Amino acid sequence: MQTLAAILKQKLENAVRVAVLGVGSDLRGDDVAGILTARHIEKITKQKTSSPDVQVFIGDTAPENLTGEIKKYQPTHLIIIDSAEFDAKPGTIKLLNPDEIGGTSFCTHSLPIKVMTDYLLQSFKFEVITIGIQPGTLAFGAKPSKEIVEAAKRISTTIAKLFNRQ
């Protein structure tokens, strides 16, 4: 079985412009996973410059509100990071296939991610990479678990290494 780093390296091989979209709610415990990861990536990518170009978008619970900005950026690759229920241990990271997303329970957005990406794909061509992080608690007002914080750091470090930014 390939590692996350190996799969991402292969998928991002020809990347020119990469959009990273962090999705979730910072009010519901581990649902903040995508946002934490995107913020880590943003911090790392601002420190150094190299290829490919990376733009981070924080989508919160309504990532569809960023479709105009994403279209303007015209990424060759869109990495979506969100908490996702796939019956695993909290903090487990999984690359999700587009066909799998409909059956995977995304937590708090107002519009399904697949609908948003299908809409964007009507405007321009890009590759979608969706990374799910298994949440533990989604209780309102809960703090993110250490497993989620660690998973966010692992993903951001993996992506930063692929872009030679760490």
N, C-alpha and C positions, 0 to 999 in steps of 0.2 A: 504494500500500500504506500502510495506516494505521500510525502509530507506536505503540509500547507505551503511551505517555502518552495518546494519543487513544482507544485501545481501552479502557484502564482507566477513563478519565474517563467514557466512555459506560456501561460496565458498572457503575460505582459511583455513577451519577447519583442514585439514590434510596436510597443506603445510610444506614442509621441506626446499626447496630452492625456493625463489621467485625472478624472474627477473622482473624488472620494466623497461619498454621501453617508454621513452618520445620521441614523434614525433612532428615535426613541423618546422617552420622557424622563427627565431628571426628577420627576415627582413620584415615580413608582419603582423604587428600589433598583433591581437589576435590569429594568427596561432601559436604563441609561447606557447600556453597553456600547451601542453604536456611536453615541455622542462622545463618550469617553475615548473610544478608539480614534475617532476623527480628530478630536482635539489633540491627542498625542501625535498623530501624524502631522497635523498642522504645525505644531511646535517644532518637530524634527525637520520638516521640509523648509521651514523659514530660516533655519540655521545655516544651511549650505545650499549651493546650487549645483545641479547636474541634470542630466537628461534621464528620463523624460520630465516635462513640465508637469507639476502636480498642483491641482486646485482643490481645496477642501470646502465642502458645503455641509453646514449643520442643518439638517432637515427637521429636527425635533419630531413632533407628532404629525406634521403636515408637510412631508417632503415634496409633495406636488406643487407647493408654493414656490419652489426653486426651479421649476422646469424652464422658465424664461432665462434664468442665469446659466443654467446648464447648457441650454441651446446656444446661448451667446458664446460660451467657452468652447463648444464643439469638441468634446473629448473623443479620443479614439477608443478609450476604455473608461467604463464607469464601474467603480467598486462601491457596492452598497453594503453597509455594515449595520446589523440590527440584531436585537435579541430575537430568538426564534425557539419555539417549543418543538423539540424533536426527541423527547423522552431520553435524555442523557443526563449525565452528572452536571450540575451547575458549573459554568465556566468552560464547558466543552465547546470547541470551535469546529464548525463544519462548513465546507463550501457547499452551497446549495445549487442544484441544477435548476434552470428556469422552469422545467416541468414540475419540479418538486415543490416550488414555492406555493402553488395553490393548495397543496395538502399540508403545508407547514403553517403553524399558527404564528403569525406575526402579531405583536402585542397591542399596540395602541394607535396605529395611524388611521386617519380618516379615509384614506383611499388605498386600496391594495397596491403594493409595490409593482406587481406585474402590470397593472393598468397604467401606472405612470411610465414604466419603461417602454411599454408598447406604444404609448403616445409619443415619447421622445424618438423612438425608432422610426416613426413615420416622417420625422423631420431630417434625420441624418443617420448614417451608419456608425455603430460603435459596438464594442463587445461589453456585455454586462457580466460582472462577477459579483455574486452575492455571498457574503459571509455571514453566517448565523452564529450567535453565541447563546448557548442554553442558559436561560435565567434560573435563579432559585426563587427568590421572592419578588413579587410584583405589587406588594402592599403599598398603598398610598402613604407617602411620607417616610418610607423605609430608606435607609442608606444602601448604596450598592455593596454587595458582598465582596470579600477579599478575592474570591474566585473570579468575579467579573472584572475587578480592577486588574488582576494579574493577566487575564485573558486579553483585555484591551491593550495592555503593554506588550504582550507577546505578539499580537497581530501588528501593532504599529512598528515594533522593532523589526519584524520580518519584512514588512513593506519597505521600511527605510533602508534596510540592507540591500534589497533588490535595486533601489535607486542610488546606491552608494552614498547614503546620507547619514551613516552612523559609523 
